[in-house]
Amino acid sequence: MIMMVVILLASGVKGHRILVDTDMDTDDFFALLYLLKLKTSQMDLKGNGTAGYCRYRQAIPVGTGGRLDIDSNFGFRKSFLPQGKRHYSPLRQPTAQQVMINTISSGPTVVFLIASHTNFALFLQSNPHLKKNIEHIYIMGGGVRSKNPTGCCPQNVSSSCQAQQCGDIGNLFTDYTSNPYAEFNFFMDPFAAYQVFHSGIQVTLVPLDATNTIPVTGKFIKTFEKNQHTYEAQYCFKSLKMARDTWFDDQFNMSYFMWDSFMSGVAASIMQKQHNQHGENEFAEMEYINITVITSNKPYGIPDGSNPLFDGHITPKFSVARNGVHSGHVQTKLRDPFCIKKNRRGRCQDGYTKEVFGPGGVPILVAIKAKPNQDVNSELDREFFVSFLDVLNKRENSGRFNFSMQFPYYRKVLHKPDFRGKHLGKNVVFDMDMSAGDFLALFYLLKLPIEEINLKAIIVSPTGWANAATIDSVYDLLHMMGRDDIPVGLGDVFAMNQSDPIFYAVGDCKYNKVIPQGCGGFLDSDTLYGLSRSLPRSPRRYTAENSVKYGALRDTDHPELRQPRALEVWESAVKSLKPGSKISILANGPLTNIAKIVLAGENMTNAIQASISSTLSDIMIVGGHMNNDNTKKGNVINVPSNRFAELNMFLDPLAAQTVLSSDLNITLIPLGIQQKVSAFPEILEMLNLTKRTPEAIFARRLLSRLHYLQKAHPKYQHMDTFLGEILGAVVLAGDYSVLKSTFGVKNIKVTASGSESEDGQIVIDEKQGKSVKVLENVDPLAYYKVFANRLGDVKQSAVVGSFDEQRRIWNTPSNTKKTAP
C-alpha cells in the first residue's frame, strides 16, 4: 500500500512543508514518528492502486514477514495505538494525486520518497507547471556502490540461510539469482524512479551504500530497550522487536538497517542548515555522483513482448526514445530465464541505480556511509542512533495517549459461551476470503441458534480479498457476538502452483491480480469500507508472533497470540468432534483451503491427519458459473478474454478442480442465482423494517455504503457481487419451503489448463463430470426477509454492540471502582 503524508516541519531557521510518499513498512513508521517528533504536524494519507499485473511487485513477500504481516504492523497496532476520529471512506478519502496537487500548489514543498516512485512520477507527468514549487527531493532507495553484507551466508549460520551471490549491490533477497543490482523501492517501478531522477529537480539520495553501514545491532536494541520514555518510543521498540523475533534467519543484526528513518534524519539535518549546497549534515558522509536508473536490459531496440512501453506501440509510451536503456528486455517475473545465466551472476538490472559517465546520467548528491558516534564511550556506534533515540524520547511533541491510556479500564475479556446441556446442531466450518459479503454471511451464521448450526471454526483464504487487517475484523466481530471461542485459521497466501518454489513467501499473481487494489478491492475490503473500526475491539488479533514450537528461530514474548494456520484449525476442530460426527463446510471464497484439506487426507498416513478429510460431510460452495448457452457472462471483469468464469473459481482454478473432482458431496450456489438476489433496495427495505439490533444496524450501514458506491462510481459496479455472497449462509440453514428453493443435479468439471481465457470455467460433462447438487431457484423477497429477520432477532444478539459501547461500559463509575488498580 502506498500512502501520502503531508508534514509541516518548522526548523529553527526556516519552515519547510514536507510531503512524504510511504509504503508503510515498519521502518516507514519509524521515519514518520521521527519527523513528527521534530515539530508539530498534520497528516493526510491515502492508499492507492488498482487492478494490474505484478511484474515487479512479485519480489515483495506476501506471506511470512511480508505484506500480510506488515499491513497490520504485526497486529500490534490494535493493542497499542489509540482509536482516532478519522477513518477510511471510499470516494471521500483524498487520492495521492489530490494530496500532492493541494500541497505543492500551496507553496514550496520538500518531497520525501521512501517507497516506489509511482505516485510522484505520475504527478510530475500530469502537473509540469507545479515543478517550480518543489524545492528538493530526498529519496531512500537504490544502491550505487553498495555491497550487500548478507549476500553470502556467514559462517556457522543456521541451515535456513541459502547461499546467494556475494556482495550484491541490491537487496532483492527474494530474487538475487536474476537481479543482484536492484533495491526494492526502485525495483517496484524503475521507470517512475528514472522520471524522478531526470526531472530537473534537485535530488539527494540515501541509498543502500549508506544504510548498509547502519545495521540495527544487538547493542542498539539493548540501549533502545532501556530508553522508552514516550509512547512513540515504546511503539517503535515493540515493533522493532517483533520484526527481529520473526525475522527469516538468525542474521537480523546483519540484515536489518535503519533505512527510511536514516534518510529522514539525514534530510532533516541538511534542511536545518542555511545555504547548504554540499549536503553537510550530522549523520552521513555525502558525495556527488553521476547516476541514472536502469529500466530495462540489453539487447536494446529488439521487441520480445516483454516491454509494455514499446512492444505493440507505433509510438513508445511516455515519449521515451528507441534503442536506449528503456527499450530492452524487461524482467517478466522472479525467475525470468532471460535474467539467469547458468553458474553465473544474474544479469538483469531493472531498477539499478547505476553510476554512469557522460550525458546519460544526472549529478545526484548521495549519502555514502553513516558517520560514527563521536562519543567513544557510548554503546551506540552511529551518530544517528543517538539522535533517533533522543528525538523519540522527547517530551515535547509527544503522543497524548496510547490505547491503554485512552481506554484506561478496558479489560481483555474473552467471551466464551457455555453450551453445557445443549444439543449442538450441525457442525460447520466457514471458509471465506473476507469480502464484505462474507462478513455479512458470518453475522448470519452467528445469529443462528447453536441447536441448528454449531460454527466450529473459520478458515480464511488470502488468495481472495483477505489480509491481516480483515482477519482482525473477524476477531472483532466474533468478540461482538460473544464467540471468542471460535478459532480463526489462515490459509496459504498463493493459489495452488503459484508460490515460488525457492522462496515460498513470494509468487505469481496470475489469478488474484483480478482483484483491484483500490476501488472495491483490497484497500476497501481491508477496512470494510471504514466501518469495521466501529466494532468492539477484541483482545485477539492477527500477529506474526511465533514460537520455536511452530518453526520460529526463537520464542517471542507472546507465542500464544500467533495466528494459527488453516490446517491446524481444521485438525483441532476434527479432534473436538464426538465419535461418528462430521463437519460441513460453507465455502465463500477460493477453494484453496479445502483443496489442501482434501489432499492432506489423501496423502498422509497418520491416522489423525488422514481423518482430516474423512470427517467431511458435505460442502456448499458459493461460486461457479453455469453457462448453458454461452450467453451469460461471468464476473471476472478484469480479464476480458475470460467471459464465462466466476471469480472464486478463477482465483484458484486448480484448487477448484481438485475439490470438484473429489468424492465429497457438493452443493453449488452458482453466480446466476447469486445475481438473482442482489437487489440493494429490497434488502435494505427489509433491514429497515426489522428490529434494530447492533448487527442489523451494522449490516444496513455496510449494504447502504455498497449501494451508494455502486451508484456513485463506475469502478464500484461489482458491489452487488458481495450481496449475493450471503446466500450460502441463508440456504445452509434455511427453510427450503420458505425460500422456495429448488435444486437440480449437474455433472460438471472445472477448467484449470493454465490459460487465463479458460481457467475457472465450469463445463457440463455428462460422462466424465462430477455429479453436484445445484441451486436453481430461490425466492428473492423471501431471502431478503429471512436474512433481515434473522439479524433483527434479539434472542441471539451482540454481547457488546460497538467500540463506543464497549468504552462506555468499562468507563462507567461503577466499573472504574471495580477495575482500577
N, C-alpha and C positions, 0 to 999 in steps of 0.2 A: 504494500500500500504506500502511495506517495502522498505527502501532506504538505501544505503550505502554511508556514507560521510567520507572522509579522511581529517583529520585536522592535520596540523603540528603545535604543540603548544610548543613554546620555553619558558620555565620558566626562572626565574632569575638564577637558579642553573644548570639546565640540560635540554637539548632539548628532547621533547617527541613527537613521532609520534602517533597520536590518530586516531583510526578507530571507527566511530560511526555507529551503526545499529539502525535506527529510523523508526517509522511508521508515522511520520509527523502529529501527532495530534497537537493541539495548543500549549500545553506545550512543545512539542518537538522543535517547533520554538523558544521558549524562551531559551531552553537549548543550541541550536545551536548558537543563537545570543550571548549568554553569553560567550560561548567558542571562537567564532570568534572575540569577542571584546578583549579577553585576549592578543592574539598575532596574527600576520598575519597568513593566512591560505590559503589552496587551497582545492577544493572540487571535488569529483566525486560522482555521485549519480545514482541510478538505482532502479526503482520499479520492483518487480518481482512477480512471481506466475503463475500458470496455472490452468486449469480446475480441479475441485475436490469438494468433499463434504465439507460442512461447519460444521462439528461435533462441533467444539469449537467456530468457527467464528460466529455462530448464536448469541452468547452472546453480540456481539457489535452491538449497534443500527445502522440501516441503515437510518432510517427516522430522525425525529426531533432530532437535536443535534448530529446525528451520522455521518457516512461516507459521506452521501450526502452533509452535511454542511461542514465538515472538509476538504474534498478533495479540495475545492477551498478556504479554510481558510475563509469561510463565504463570499466569493465573494469579500472581501475587498482587496485582493492582486491586483485586476485589477486596482483599483483607486489609489493604493499607491506604489506598488513595481515597479521599473524601468523595461524596456524591455531589457533583457540580450541578448547576442550574441548567446549563446548555446541554443539548443533545442533538444527535444527528437526525436530520429530517430531509428526505429526498426532495429535490427541486427548490427547497428553501435554503439548503446549505450552499454557500458560495463555492463555485468551482475554483480550481487552482488558477485558471486564467483570469477569472474575475478578481481574485485577491491580488494577483500581480499587477493587473491594469490599475486597480484602485490605489494600490500602494505606490507604485512607481510614478503614476501620473500626478500624485500629490506632492512630489518633490524628490530631491536627491536621495538615492537609496543604495545601500550596500547589499549585495546578494551573497548569501552563503549557500553553497550547493554541497550537501552531504548525502546525496542519493544519486540515482541516474539523472541525466540532464534533459529528459524528455519534456517536462513541463516548461522549463526555461527556454529551450530551443524553439518550441512552438510559439512561445511568447515573442521571441525575437523575430521570428518569421512574420508574425501577424501584426506586430506593433513596432516597425522600424523607427517610427517617429518618437518613441519613448526611450530609445537607446541613450539619448543625451542625458537622461535623468539617472542613469546607472553609474554611480561613482566608481565602483570596483566590484570584482567578483572574487570571492575566496572559495576554493574548492578543496575538498578532501577526496582524493581518488588518483588512480593511475600509479604507475611505477616507472621511473625513468632509468635509474641506475641501481635499483634495489636488488638485493639478493635475499630471497625469502629464507629466513632462518629455519623453517620447518620443511624445506624442500627435500630433505633426506631424513630417514629415521635415525634419531640419536642412538647411541649405544645403550644397551640394557633397557630398551623401551619395551612396553607391553606388546603382545602379539597383535593387538588391534591396529598398530601402525603399519601401513603398507608403504613400501618403498616408492618414492616419487622421483621426479627429476631433481637434480641437485642444484641449489642456488637459483631457483626460478625468479624471474623478475616480477611476475604477477602473484596473485594469491587465490587463483581459482582452484582450490583444493579438490573440488569435485571434477575437475577437467584438466589436470596438469598434462596428461598424455597427449592432448590435442592442442591446447593453448597454454603454454607456460609463461606468456607475456602479459596477459590482461589482468586488470584489477576489477573487482566485482562492479563497482559503481559505473565504470566506463564500459565494461562488457555488456551491461544491461541495455545500453543504447549508444553504440560507438559513434553513429553519425550525429546524434544530438551533441555529444561531447565535442566532436570536431567543430560543429557550428559555434559552440560557445567559445572555444579556443580562438577561432578565426573571426570572431565578431567585431574585432577592433576595440573592444573594451578591455581595460587593464585587468589582468588576471594574476592572482597569487595562488600557487598550488602547494598543498601539503600532501605529498604522495606517500607511497609505501616506503620510499627511501628514508623518510623521517620517522614515520610511525613505527617502522620495524626497529627503530632504536629506542623505543619507549614501551617495552613489554610490561604487562601487569605482573610484576614479580610477587613472590610469596611475601617478601618484606613489605611491599606496598599494601597488600591485603591485610597483613597483621597490624600495620600502622593505621590503616583505614578503620579496622575493627575497633580500635581504641579511640577513634575520633568521629563519633556520630552524635553530634550535639544539636542537630536540627532534623526536621522531618525529611528534608530533601537528601541530607547525608545518609540517613537511615535507609531511605528508599534505594538510593544508588548502591549502597553497600550490599543490601539483601539481594538486589537484582544481580550484582556482580558475583556474589557468592553462588547464587543459583546457576548462573552461566558456568562458573567453574565446576560445580558439582555435577553438572550434566554434560560436561564437555566430552567430545568424541574420543579423546585419548588422554593419556597421563601428561600431556605436554602443554597444558593450559598456560603455564607461566612462560612458555616459549612461543605460543601461537596466538595469544590474545593481547591486543595492543590498545593503546589509547587513541583510537582512530579519529572519530569525529570530535570528541571533546578536546583533543590536542589541537586540531585545526581551529576550533573556536577560541582556544587560549591564544594561539599564535596570532590569529586575526585581530582579536580584541587588543592584544598588546601593541600590534602595529598601528591600529587605529587611534590609540591613545597618544600617539606621538605626532606632533605637527611636522609638516613638510618632510615626511618620511619617504624618500624615493628609493631606498635600497632595502626596505623591509626590516629595519632594525627592530628587534623585539627581545623579550626576556627568555624565550623558551626554545628557539630553534635557530640554527645557522642557515643563512639564505644564500642563494646564488641565481643569477640569470642564466637560463638555458634555452636554446632554440629547439622547440619541440612541436610535434603535431600528434594527432590521434589517428591511428590506422583504422580504416573502416572496412577493408576487405583484404583479400590475399591474392598473390600472383597465381596464375597469369592474368594480367590486366587486359581489358578490352575483348575478352573472349566469353561470350554469354554461355552459361551452362545451366540456366534455370534456377540458380541459387540466389541471384541478386535482384531484390524487388525494386531497386532504383533504376535498373537498366533493362532487365530481361522482359521482353514483351512490350517495351515502350519505344515509340519512334523518337520521342524526346525524353531524356532522362528526367526523373523526378528531382525537384529542388534545385534545378539548374546546375547540377554537377557536371563536370567535364568527363568525356570519354577518355579511356586509356590512362586514367590517373589512379590514385590509391583508393578510389571508391568503386572502381569498375571491375574488380576481380571477383574471384570466388568468395562467397560469404559463408561462414560457418553455419551449417544447417542444423546440427544437433550436437550433443555432448561428444559422442564418439564418431564424429564425421570422418569417414575413411580418408577423405582428401587431406585432412589435417594430421593424420597419423602416419609416421614413417617407421617401418619396422626397425626395432632396436635403435631408434634414434629419437631425438627430442621432437616434440610436437612442433609443427611448422606454422600453424595458423596464428595470426596476430590481431584479430578483430579486437579493438579496444586497447591496443598497446599504445601507451604514451611514449612515443619514440623520439629520441634525440636525433635531429637532422641538421644538415648544414646546407645553407643556401635559402632560396626564397620559399621552399616548401613548408617551412616551419615559422613559428612566431616566437619572439622572446618572452618568456614567462619567468616570473620570479618564483623560485622553487625552494621549499624547505629541504635541506639536505640531511640534517640529523638533529636530534634533541640535545639541548645544552645540559651538561651535568650540573648537579646541585653544587653551589659554591661552598655550602656548609659541609665540610668533610666529616663532621661528627653526626650528621643526620642519617637516619635509616633509609631516607628517600634519596635515590641516586640521580633524580632528574628535577630540574627547576619547576617543571610544570606539575609534577606530583605535589609539590609543596603548595603551589597556587590552587590546584584543584581542591585539595582538602581544606585550605583556608577559606576559599570562596564558598564552598558548600556549607561550611560551618559558621558562616557569618550570621549574626543575629538580625542584622538589617536585611530587609527584603526576604525574610524567612517566611515559610508557609505558616498560615494561621492555625491549621489543624490537619491531622490525618483522620482516617476513618474512626479510629477508636476515640479520638477527642471530639469529633463531630457528633458521634453517637455513643456517648460515654457509658451507657448502661445496656448496650447491645450484648446479648448473650448468645454464644454459639450453641444453640439448642437444635438438636436433630429430632424431627417429628417422625416417630415410628409407630404406626397404629398397632393395636392389639387385636389380632384376629382369632384368638383362642375361643373355641366353642362355635365358630362359624364354619359352615360348609363352603369351602372355596370353590369358585366356579372354574371355567375353562382357563387353563394355563396359556398365557400369551406372551410372546416376546415381540416388541415393536422395533422393527428395523427401519431406520429413516435416514435421510441426508440433511435434515433440519432446515427445510424450506419453510416459508411462512405457513403453507398448508399443513405440513407435518406437525407444526407447533399446535395448530388448532385441532388436528386429529388426536394428538396426545391429550389435550384438555378433555376431549370427548371420552377417551378411554378411561381417564382418571375419574370421570363423573359416573361411570357405570358401577353398580353395586358389586362388591367383591364376590358375592354369591353367583354373579353371572360371568364376570371376567376377572381373572386374577393376573394382573400385569406383573410378570416375574422380572423382567429386565428390559432395558432399552439398549440397542446397539446402533451406533452412529457410523454412517459411511461417508468419509471425507472425499470420496470420489464424486460426490454430488455438490450440494450447496453448503455443506457444513464446514466449520473450522472451530478453533478453540473458543472464540467469542460466543458462538451459538451453543456450544456444549455448556458453557456457563449459564446460558439462558435456560437450558433444560434443567440444570440443577436448581435454579431459582424457581422455575415452575413447579417442580416436584416439592420443593420446600413450601411453596404457597399452598399446595394441595395436601400438605401433611404426609407426604410419601417419600421421606428421606431414606426409606428402607430399600427403594428400588435402585439397583446398580445400573450404571451407565458405562458401556464399553465402547472403545474407539476402534474402528476397523482400519484396514490398510488404506494408505493415502493415495495409492495409484490403482487404476484399473488393472485387471489381470494381464500380465505380459507387458506392462507399460513402465514398470520401475527399472532403473538402470541395473544391470547385472553386477556391476563392480561397486557402485555406491547406491544402496537401495533407498536412501533418503531423497534422491532426485530421480527424475524420469520424464517421460514424454507427456505432453498434454493433448495428444491426438484426439481424445474424446471430451475431456472436461473443458477444453477450450471453448465449447459451445455455450458455456455458462458465462454471461457477461461479468466483467469485473465491477463495472459501475451499474448504471441504470437497471434496477431489478435483479442485479446479480449478487456476487459475493459481498460487496460493500454494503448493500441494503440488507441482505439476509443476515449478515454477521451481527447487526444491531437490531434485527427485526423491525426495521423502519424506525428506529429510535425509541420504540415503545418498551422494549424489554427492560430498560433501566428502571421502569416504574414497578417492576416485580419485587417482591421481598428478597432480601439478599441472603442467599443460602451460605451456611458455613462450608459446604462442599464447593470445590472449584476445580477447573481444569489446571493441572500443573504438570510440568515435566519432571518434577522432583522424583527421584528414583532411589533404589537401594541395590545393594550387591545381590540380593535375592533375585532381583528382576533384571540383572545384567549390567547394572551400573558399575563404574570403576571404584566407587566408594559410597558409603552410606551418607545420605543427606540429612538435614535437620528434621524433616517431616516425611519419611518414606510412606507413611500411612495415607498421605494425600495424593500419591501418584495416580495418574489416570490409568485405569485398567484397560486391557485390550479386549476386543470383542469376543475372541475365542475363550479368554479367561472367564468373562462374564457368562458366556453360554455354558461352559463347563460347570461353573458354580450353580447356575440355575438347574442343570441336569442333576447334580448331586443332591439338591434340595427336594427333588420330586419323591413322592410316595411310590412304592413299588407298583409297577404297571401303568403309572401316569405318563402322559405325553404332553408335548408342547406344540402349540400352533404359532405360526409366525405371520404377522402382518407386515408386509414389505412395501414401504412407501418411497423407496429410492432405488438406486442402482443395486444389483443383486450380488455385489462383491462379497459382502459378509456371508451371505447364505451359501454361495459357491464354495467359500473356504470351509464352511461347516460341513457341507456335503463331501468335499474332498478329504477333510480330516477323518470322517468316518470311514471312507473307502480305503485310505492309505495307511492308517495307523493300526497297530496290532494291540496296543494297550487296551484293556477292557473298558476303562473309563473313557478314553479318547474315542474308541470305536462307538461307544454308546452316545456320543455327541450327536451323530446324525440319526441313529436308530430310534431316538426318543422323539423325533419329529413326527407330529401327527399330520399336519397339513399346512399349506402356505397359501395365503391370499396375497396376490400381487397386484398392486395398483400401478398399472403400466402396460405398455404394449399397444400396438395399433392394429386393429383388424381392418384390412383394406381389401374388401372382397372384389370390388370392381375397378380398382386402380384410379379412383377419382377422389377419394377422401385423403387429404394430405395429413401428414404427421405434424409434429410440433418441434422438430429440430431446426429452429428458424435460422440459426447461424451457419448451417451447412446447406446452401440452396440445392446442391446436387443430390441431397438425400431427401426425397419428397415424402417418403412413407414410413419413416421410423418415428418412434416415440422416445422422449428424452431419457427416461430411466433405462430403457433397453440400450440406447445408443451410448450412454455414459460408460457402460462396461458390457459390450456385446458378448464377449467370451464367457463372462460370468453368467449372463442370461442364458446362453446356450447350454452351459453346464447344468444349471438348475432345471431348465425346461426339457432336458433330456434325461433327468434322473427318474427314479421310481417314486418320487413323492407325489402326494395328492395335491393338486394345484387348482386354485380358483383364480381367474384373471378378471380384473376390472379394467377394461381397455379404455383408450383415450376417448373414443366416441361417446361412451356412457358418462365419462367424467365431464365432457363438454356439455352434455345434456343438462347437467345440474350445476352449471357455472354462471348463474344469473345473480349478479350482486344485488339489484334492487329487491328481489324476492326474499333472499335470505336475510338481508338487513331489516326488512319489514318484520319478519318473524322474530328476529332478535329484539326489535323494538317492543314487541308485544309480550315477551317473556319477562319473568321476574329478574330484577337487576342484581344478580349475584356478581361477585368480583370477576369470575371467569366469563360470564356473559357480557359484562361491560368491556373486558379486555378484548374479547373476540369481535365485538362490534366495532371497537376502535380500530383494530387491525384490518378488518374487512373494509371498513369505511376508507381507510388510508389506501388500501389496494385499489378500491373502486375509483377514488379520486385520482390516483396516479394513472390509471388506465385511461381515464377521460382527459387528463391534462397533458399527456406527453406521448408521442408515438413510440418511444423506446420502452414504454411500460405496457404495451398492448398484450403481453403474455401474462398479465396478472391473474386472469381467470383460471390459468393452469393451477394455481395454488388452491383456488376454491374447490376444484374438482378432486384434489388430493384428500379431502376429508371423507370422501365417500366410502373408502375402505373400512374406516373405523365404524361408521354407521351400519354398514352392511354386515360387518363381522358379528355384531351383537344385536342387530335389528330384527324386528318382526317382519318377516318377508311379506306377510299378508297386508300389513300396514303400508309398507313401501311399494307393494305391488311388484315385487322383484320377480323376474323370470330369468332362467338360466338355460344355456344350451351347451353342447359338447362339441369341441373342435379338435382336430388333430393338427398340431402346429409345430413349426421349427423356427428358430431364431438364426438369422444370418450373422456370421462372425468371420467373414472372409478376409478382413483387413482392408477392404475398400470402403472409404468414407461414404460413398454414394449408396452403399448397400447395408452396411453394418447396422445392427439393431432392428432391422425389418423383420416382421413376422410373416412367415409363409405357411399357408394351409397346405398340408401334405397328408392326404387320407391314408397313404400306405406306410410312410416312414415317420410321420409326425407323432408327437407326444399328445396323448388324449388329455385335454384340460377342460375344466368347467368354466364357462364364460358368462359373465353377467351381460344380459342382452337388453334388459329394460328395467327401469325404475321410475316411480312417480316423483318428479322433481319437487312438487309442492309438499308432498308427504315427507320427503327427505329433508327439506328446509325446516319443516315443523318439528320433526323428530330431533334434529340437531339443536334447534333453538330451545325447545322444551327441556332437553337433557341438560344443557348448560345453565338453564334457569332453575334447575332442581335445587332447592335449598337444603335438602336432606344430606347431600354429599357435596358440600361447598367448601370453599377455601378455609384453611386454618387461620391464615393471615392474608388479607386481600391485596396489599400493596406495600411498597417500601415506606411510604408516608405513614401508613397504618402501623407498620412494624416499628417505626421510630416513635410514634405516639405511645404505643403500648409500653415500650421499655423506658420511655422518658417521663411517664406519669409519676406524680409524687409518691404514690403507693409503691411503685416498683423501684424507684430510686432509693427508698428507705430499705427495701429488702435486698437490693443488689449492690449498694455502694460498699466499697471496701472499708 
